[in-house]
Amino acid sequence: MATASITVGANTGGGVREYVAAALDVLDQMGIHYELTAMATNVESDVQTICDALAAIHKRCHELGAPRVESLLKIDDRIDVVQTLESKLSHVIEARKTP
C-alpha cells in the first residue's frame, strides 16, 4: 500500500475550500482512506488508485468552474513493509521517546 500527500489549488480568484470539499467527496466516493490537514490531504491506497483519484479531483474542480487546477502529489510507495498513515506517525512518535 502506498501513502501520499495531495494538495489541490484552483485559480478562481477566491478561496479553495469548496474545491477541497469536492476533492474529499471524490475520495469518499472512491473509498479511499484519507486524513485532512491544514495544508494537504494525506491518503493511503495503491499508486494507480491514487493517480486515478487525482485525475478525478481535477475533473471535478473543472466541473465546478475552475478554469485552472494545480496539484502537488507526493507518493511514498514501499513494497518491503506494509505501511499506513497511522504506522508512519507511530514510528515517529516512538523515535521521539528514544534518547
Backbone torsions as a table, in degrees:
resi	resn	phi	psi	omega
1	MET	NA	140.6	177.8
2	ALA	-101.4	153.9	170.2
3	THR	-117.4	152.5	-176.9
4	ALA	-152.0	158.6	174.9
5	SER	-119.2	126.8	-178.9
6	ILE	-119.6	128.7	172.5
7	THR	-122.5	129.4	-179.0
8	VAL	-124.6	135.4	174.9
9	GLY	-130.1	140.4	178.2
10	ALA	-121.5	121.4	-179.8
11	ASN	-78.1	97.9	-179.7
12	THR	-126.9	-5.6	-176.3
13	GLY	85.9	-3.7	179.4
14	GLY	-125.8	-160.6	179.2
15	GLY	-73.4	171.9	-178.2
16	VAL	-113.2	1.1	-173.0
17	ARG	-58.3	-37.2	180.0
18	GLU	-69.0	-27.4	177.8
19	TYR	-78.3	-35.5	174.2
20	VAL	-64.0	-43.5	177.6
21	ALA	-59.8	-41.7	178.6
22	ALA	-64.6	-38.8	178.0
23	ALA	-62.8	-41.6	178.4
24	LEU	-65.2	-36.5	175.8
25	ASP	-60.3	-42.5	178.3
26	VAL	-61.2	-46.3	-180.0
27	LEU	-61.9	-41.6	176.7
28	ASP	-60.4	-46.2	-178.4
29	GLN	-63.2	-30.5	-179.8
30	MET	-88.8	-4.4	179.2
31	GLY	72.0	28.4	-178.2
32	ILE	-92.9	128.1	176.3
33	HIS	-71.2	134.2	180.0
34	TYR	-144.6	161.5	172.8
35	GLU	-131.1	120.8	179.0
36	LEU	-83.2	132.8	173.6
37	THR	-122.0	176.2	-178.2
38	ALA	-67.4	-24.5	-174.0
39	MET	-116.9	-12.1	-176.5
40	ALA	-165.4	173.3	173.1
41	THR	-119.0	124.5	178.9
42	ASN	-95.6	137.6	-176.7
43	VAL	-132.0	161.9	172.1
44	GLU	-136.8	130.3	179.2
45	SER	-176.9	-171.2	172.9
46	ASP	-82.0	160.6	-173.8
47	VAL	-58.6	-44.3	-177.9
48	GLN	-62.7	-42.6	179.9
49	THR	-64.9	-39.1	177.6
50	ILE	-61.8	-45.3	179.7
51	CYS	-65.5	-40.2	176.9
52	ASP	-62.4	-39.8	179.2
53	ALA	-63.5	-42.2	179.8
54	LEU	-63.2	-41.7	177.0
55	ALA	-61.8	-41.3	179.2
56	ALA	-66.8	-35.2	177.0
57	ILE	-65.1	-44.4	176.9
58	HIS	-57.9	-47.2	-178.8
59	LYS	-59.7	-45.4	-178.9
60	ARG	-62.8	-41.5	179.2
61	CYS	-63.7	-39.8	176.2
62	HIS	-64.7	-40.4	178.1
63	GLU	-62.4	-28.7	178.7
64	LEU	-82.7	-1.0	174.4
65	GLY	108.9	0.8	178.7
66	ALA	-74.3	118.8	179.8
67	PRO	-73.8	-21.1	-178.8
68	ARG	-141.5	129.8	179.2
69	VAL	-124.6	130.2	178.1
70	GLU	-118.0	146.8	178.2
71	SER	-144.9	157.2	174.8
72	LEU	-129.3	124.9	-177.5
73	LEU	-124.5	123.6	176.7
74	LYS	-121.9	120.2	-176.0
75	ILE	-115.7	134.7	172.4
76	ASP	-114.5	106.9	-174.3
77	ASP	-117.3	102.0	-179.8
78	ARG	-107.2	139.6	176.1
79	ILE	-113.6	-5.2	-177.9
80	ASP	-88.9	-20.3	177.5
81	VAL	-143.8	157.7	173.8
82	VAL	-87.7	125.4	178.1
83	GLN	-132.4	149.2	177.0
84	THR	-130.7	172.0	175.8
85	LEU	-59.0	-42.4	-178.9
86	GLU	-64.5	-42.5	-179.0
87	SER	-66.4	-35.8	178.3
88	LYS	-63.6	-41.9	178.0
89	LEU	-65.9	-44.7	-177.3
90	SER	-64.3	-32.5	176.9
91	HIS	-65.0	-39.5	178.3
92	VAL	-68.2	-42.8	179.2
93	ILE	-61.1	-43.4	177.6
94	GLU	-62.8	-41.0	-179.8
95	ALA	-63.1	-32.8	178.9
96	ARG	-71.7	-23.3	179.6
97	LYS	-80.6	-19.9	-177.8
98	THR	-86.0	127.4	179.8
99	PRO	-69.2	NA	NA
